Amino acid sequence: MVGAVRILAYWTEDLSRDVAKMLPFAVLGVFLVGSTSIQWNEFATLLNSLPELAGSFLSSLVLLAILETLFRITTTLSRIRSKRWKRKRLQKEISKKTGRKVADIRQDIRDDGSLNLSAGSDVEEMQEAVEGGGRRAARGRLGRCAGFLTERPAGVTGRLV
């Protein structure tokens, strides 16, 4: 029963809460509706079989621990994968809007944590444009970068690295 609730917790949290709330009532209902009566000699039998029950309890506890570990690993890997996919998609979007290569954007972000044309293969080109007579072209490209960085896509937070 606990394993079923844990599996549901990784699938849908609300459903697992509902099942966890309803399960004790279902077990109570089964015992109340059962036609057998309680006899005192059954308690003595239960106490005599306590070591067997303890072994069964421990093996089911180990099974639940293994199940929980597998679900945690699977969930963590899927979250990492989805974050990487979102980050790559965002970097491609930045690349299209700024006219830079994705590799240059990654290198620039890894350099100092921000997208400011401080690293990448196009830094020398931008430096020459700024130092030479091409300030207008450089300003246009920097303006596109700055304009994009102020307009982040909705729902995207965190670093881009």
N, C-alpha and C positions, 0 to 999 in steps of 0.2 A: 504494500500500500504506500509506503514511504517512497519507494522507488518510482511508482507511478506519478506521485505528486512532484517529485524532482524532475522527471522527464517533462511533465507539463510545464514546470517553471521555466525551463529553457525554451519551450515552444511559445506558450502564451501565459503571462504571469497572472492575469485575471482569472483564467480558467483554473489554474493550479490553486489559487486562493479559494475559489468556490468549492473545488473538490476536497481540499483540506478541511474546509468547514463542514461539509456534508458527510464525510467519511465516518466520523465518530457516531453521528446519528444513525447512519445505516447499520453499523455494527451493533449498536444498542437495539435497534429495531429487530435485527436477526435474533438476538438473544431473548428479547421479550416475546417474540412470536413463536420461538421454539417450543415444542410440546414436551420436552423433557424437564423433569424436575431436578432440583439440586439435591445431591446426596452427599453426606459427609465423608463417605469412604472414597469418593472421587478426589477430594482434597488430599488424602493420604497418598493416593496413586500419583497425583500431580507432584507432590513434594518428593516422592521417590524418584521420579523421572526428571528432576531438576538438573542434574549434570548433563543429560542429553539435550534438554532445552537450552542450556547455556551454550553448548557447542553449536547448536543450530542458530542461536542468536548471534554468536560471534561470526559464523560464516556468512550470515545475511548482512551483518554490519560491514564485513570486508567487501562483499559484493556491492553494497551501496557506495562505499568509498571508491572502489574502482570505477563504478558507473559515474559518480560525480567528477572524478578526475578526467575521465574521457570526455565528458560533456564540457568541462572547463577548457580543456585543450582545444577541442573543436571550436568552441565559441571564440576563444582568443585568436585562433588562427583566422577565422572568418572575419573578425573585426579588423585585424591587421591588414588583411587582404583588401577589404573594402576601403580602409583609409588610404592605402597606397593607390588604389584605383582612383579615388576622388582627388588625391594630390596630383597624380599624373594628368588627370583631365583638367584640373585647374591650371597646371603649368602649360598645357597645350593652349588653353584659352588665353592665357597671358601672352604666350608666344604669338598667337594670331593677332592680338590687339596691339602689341608693341613692335612687331616685326623682327623680333630676336629669335634665335634658335633656342629650342628647349634645353639643350645642353648648356648654353650660355646662361640661361635663367637659373638652372640648378647650381652652376658654379658660382654665380653671383650671390645666391641666397646662402650657400655654404660658406662663402667668404666672410661675411659679417652679419648674416641673419636678416638682411633686408635687400630689397630689389632696388639698387641704386646705381647700376652700371659700374660697380667697383671691381668686377672680375668677369672673365669670359673672353672669347676670342674677338669680340667686337669692341673691347675697351680701348684698344690702341686706335681703332678707326674713329671712335668718338673723341678721343683725346686730340687726334690730329684735326678733326673737324672743328673742335673748340679753339685750339691754338691757331689754326690757320684761318683763312677767310670764311670758312663754312659754318659760322656760328648759327646762322639761321636754320640750316639743315639739322644741326645738332640740337638746337632748341626745339625744333619740331619733333624730333624723335624722343627727346627727354620729356616733352610735353605729353606725348602719347603715353609714355610710361607713367608719368605722374598722374595723368587723368585716369588711367586704368586702376592705379593703386588706390585712388580715393573711391572708386566704384567697385567694391568687392561683391561678388555674386552672393545672393541671399542664401543663408544657411551655411556658409563656409567660414569656419573659424580656425584659429591655430596657425602654426607655421606651415610654410609651403615646401620645406625641405623633404 
